[in-house]
Amino acid sequence: MFCRSQRKSRSLFQSQWSAERVRSRPFTISTCLVAASVHFVKITNRLVFSARVGRLCLWWGGAVLAIGTFARITRELIEGETGALDRGILLRVAKFRTPSLTRAAIDVTALGSTALVILLSGFALLVLLAMRDRRGALQLLLASAGAGILTFVTKNMIERVRPLDVTQLIVVSGFSYPSGHSVSTSALYLTIAIIGCRYVQRASARATMVLAAFVVSVLVAASRVYLGVHYATDVLSGLSLGVAWALLLTGLFTLHAHRRDG
C-alpha cells in the first residue's frame, strides 16, 4: 500500500510538472519572438537609418551619375555627334581672349599640372600620416594614382587629336580626350575636401570645402578650353570621370569603416 501511494504521488507530481511546462512553453516562445523582433528592428534601424549608410548611398549614387555622364559623352564622341558643338564652343570662347584673361587662365590651369598635383598629393599625404589617418592617406594615394591611370588608359583608347580650330596658347602634347587636368583636379581636390570634412563638425564648413573643390576643378577645366588645348567635351568628361573615381573610392572606404565598426 505504501508503494502504491508513493507511485501515485510521483505520477501526480510528474503530471503537474508536465502541465506546468506546457503552460510555460507559450510564454517562453512568445518571449523569444518578442526578443527576436526587437533585435531585428534594431539591426534594421542601424542599417537603414544610420548616417554612414546614408553617406554610402550618396557617394555611390553620385558616382553612378558621374560615370553615366562620362559614358554618354564618350558614346556621342565615338558616334561623331559632338564635333560641331565642340568647334562652335571653342571658336566662341576664343573671341573673348585678352592678355589679362590669358595670364589668369595660365595661372589657373597650373593648379591641375602634373608637378603641382604630385606636390599637393605628397604634402597632404604627409599631413594625414602625421595625424595617424592611415585610411585617409590610402584613400588620397589611390585617388591621385588612379586618376593618372584612368587618364592614361582612356586617352590611349580614344586617341582624340587636340583642337586645331584655334591657336593653342600653351604648348601641350598627347591626346585630347579626356582632359587630364580635369580628371586629376576633380579627383584630387574633391578627395581632399571629403577627407577634410571628417575633421569638421559644422555642416556649413563641410559644404564650403566641397564647393571650393568643385569651383577649382571647374575653373581649371574652363581654362583648358580658353587656352585652346581641349574641347568642351574633353573637360566635361574629365570632370565626370574624376568625380566618379573620387566618390567611388569614398564609398568603398565608408563601407570598409562600417563593416569594421559594426
C-alpha positions in Angstrom: 0.0 0.0 0.0 2.8 2.3 0.9 4.5 1.7 -2.5 1.2 2.3 -4.4 0.7 5.6 -2.7 4.3 6.6 -3.4 3.9 5.7 -7.1 0.6 7.8 -7.2 2.2 10.8 -5.6 5.2 10.5 -8.0 2.9 10.3 -11.1 0.8 13.1 -9.8 4.0 15.3 -9.4 5.2 14.4 -12.9 1.8 15.2 -14.4 1.7 18.6 -12.6 5.3 19.3 -13.7 4.4 18.4 -17.3 1.3 20.6 -17.2 3.3 23.5 -15.8 5.9 23.0 -18.6 3.2 23.1 -21.2 1.7 26.2 -19.7 5.1 27.9 -19.6 6.1 27.0 -23.1 3.8 29.5 -24.9 5.2 32.2 -22.6 8.8 31.2 -23.5 8.1 31.1 -27.2 6.4 34.4 -27.2 9.2 35.9 -25.2 11.7 34.7 -27.8 9.7 36.0 -30.6 9.4 39.4 -29.0 13.2 39.5 -28.3 13.9 38.4 -31.9 11.6 41.1 -33.2 13.3 43.8 -31.1 16.7 42.7 -32.2 15.6 42.7 -35.9 14.2 46.2 -35.6 17.4 47.4 -34.0 19.5 45.9 -36.8 17.1 47.3 -39.5 17.3 50.8 -38.0 21.0 50.6 -37.8 21.3 49.6 -41.5 18.6 51.8 -42.9 18.8 54.9 -40.9 22.4 55.2 -39.9 24.2 58.2 -41.2 27.1 56.1 -42.6 24.8 54.1 -44.8 23.1 57.3 -45.9 26.5 58.7 -46.9 27.3 55.4 -48.7 24.2 55.8 -50.8 25.1 59.4 -51.5 28.7 58.6 -52.6 27.8 55.7 -54.8 24.7 57.4 -56.2 26.8 60.4 -57.2 29.5 58.0 -58.7 26.8 56.3 -60.8 25.5 59.6 -62.2 29.1 60.8 -62.9 30.2 57.6 -64.7 26.9 57.7 -66.6 27.7 61.2 -67.8 31.1 60.1 -68.9 29.8 57.1 -70.7 27.2 59.1 -72.6 29.7 61.8 -73.7 32.1 59.1 -74.8 29.5 57.3 -76.8 28.4 60.5 -78.5 32.0 61.3 -79.3 32.6 57.9 -80.9 29.5 58.3 -82.9 30.6 61.7 -84.1 27.8 63.8 -82.6 29.9 66.3 -80.6 32.2 67.7 -83.3 30.1 70.7 -84.4 29.2 71.6 -80.8 32.8 71.4 -79.7 34.1 73.5 -82.5 31.4 76.1 -82.0 32.1 76.5 -78.3 35.9 76.6 -79.0 35.5 79.4 -81.6 33.1 81.4 -79.4 35.4 81.2 -76.4 38.4 82.3 -78.5 36.7 85.6 -79.3 36.9 86.6 -75.6 40.6 86.3 -75.3 42.5 89.2 -73.8 46.1 89.4 -72.5 44.9 89.7 -68.9 42.5 86.7 -69.2 45.2 84.7 -70.9 47.6 85.3 -68.0 44.9 84.4 -65.5 44.0 81.2 -67.4 47.6 80.1 -67.5 47.8 80.6 -63.7 44.6 78.7 -63.1 45.5 75.8 -65.4 48.7 75.3 -63.4 46.5 74.1 -60.5 46.0 70.9 -62.5 49.6 70.5 -63.7 51.3 67.2 -63.0 54.0 68.9 -60.9 51.5 70.7 -58.6 49.3 67.6 -58.3 52.2 65.5 -57.2 53.4 68.1 -54.7 50.0 68.7 -53.3 49.3 64.9 -53.0 52.6 64.4 -51.3 52.1 67.2 -48.8 48.5 66.1 -48.0 49.8 62.6 -47.6 52.4 63.6 -45.1 49.9 65.6 -43.1 47.5 62.7 -42.9 50.3 60.3 -41.9 51.3 62.8 -39.2 47.7 62.8 -38.0 47.8 59.0 -38.0 45.0 58.9 -40.5 46.1 55.9 -42.5 42.7 55.4 -44.0 42.7 58.9 -45.4 46.3 58.6 -46.6 45.5 55.5 -48.5 42.3 57.0 -50.0 44.3 60.1 -51.1 47.0 57.9 -52.6 44.6 55.8 -54.6 42.6 58.9 -55.8 45.7 60.5 -57.2 47.3 57.4 -58.7 44.0 56.1 -60.0 43.2 59.4 -61.7 46.5 59.2 -63.6 46.0 55.6 -64.6 42.4 56.3 -65.8 43.6 59.3 -67.8 46.4 57.4 -69.5 44.2 54.4 -70.4 41.3 56.4 -71.7 43.4 58.8 -73.7 45.1 55.9 -75.5 41.9 54.1 -76.1 40.0 57.1 -77.6 43.1 58.8 -79.3 41.3 62.1 -80.0 43.5 64.7 -81.6 43.8 68.1 -79.8 41.9 71.1 -81.2 43.3 72.6 -84.4 40.4 75.2 -84.9 42.0 77.9 -82.8 45.5 78.9 -81.7 46.8 77.0 -78.7 48.1 79.5 -76.2 50.3 77.0 -74.4 52.5 74.0 -75.5 50.9 70.6 -74.9 51.3 67.1 -76.1 49.4 63.9 -76.1 45.8 63.1 -76.9 42.9 65.3 -76.0 40.2 63.1 -74.6 39.6 63.2 -71.7 41.3 66.3 -70.1 44.0 65.0 -67.7 43.9 68.3 -65.8 40.2 67.9 -65.3 40.4 64.3 -64.1 43.3 64.9 -61.7 41.9 68.1 -60.2 38.4 66.8 -59.7 39.6 63.5 -58.2 42.3 65.0 -56.0 40.7 68.2 -54.7 37.3 66.5 -54.1 39.0 63.7 -52.2 41.0 66.2 -50.1 37.8 68.0 -49.3 35.9 64.8 -48.4 38.7 63.7 -46.1 38.9 67.2 -44.6 35.2 67.1 -43.8 35.8 64.3 -41.3 37.6 66.7 -39.1 35.0 69.5 -39.4 31.8 69.5 -37.3 29.8 72.3 -38.9 27.8 71.4 -42.0 28.3 74.8 -43.5 32.1 74.4 -43.3 31.8 71.0 -44.9 29.7 72.4 -47.7 32.2 75.2 -48.3 35.1 72.8 -48.6 33.3 70.6 -51.2 32.1 73.7 -53.1 35.6 75.1 -53.2 37.0 71.9 -54.6 34.3 71.9 -57.2 34.9 75.5 -58.2 38.6 75.0 -58.5 38.0 71.9 -60.7 35.6 73.8 -63.0 37.9 76.8 -63.3 40.8 74.5 -64.3 38.6 72.8 -66.9 37.4 76.1 -68.3 41.0 77.4 -68.6 41.8 74.4 -70.8 39.1 75.3 -73.3 40.1 79.0 -73.2 43.7 78.2 -73.9 42.6 76.1 -76.9 44.1 72.8 -75.8 40.9 70.9 -75.1 37.3 70.7 -76.4 34.4 71.3 -74.1 33.5 67.6 -74.1 37.1 66.8 -73.1 36.9 68.7 -69.9 33.4 67.7 -69.1 34.2 64.1 -69.5 37.3 64.6 -67.4 35.3 66.2 -64.6 32.8 63.4 -64.7 35.5 60.7 -64.6 37.4 62.3 -61.8 34.3 62.9 -59.7 33.2 59.3 -60.3 36.5 57.9 -59.2 36.7 60.1 -56.0 33.1 59.2 -55.0 33.6 55.5 -55.7 36.7 55.4 -53.5 34.9 57.3 -50.8 32.0 54.8 -50.9 34.4 51.9 -50.6 36.3 53.4 -47.7 32.9 54.2 -46.0 31.8 50.7 -46.4 35.0 49.3 -45.0 34.7 51.6 -42.0 31.1 50.5 -41.5 32.0 46.8 -41.5 35.0 47.3 -39.2 33.0 49.3 -36.6 29.8 47.2 -37.0 
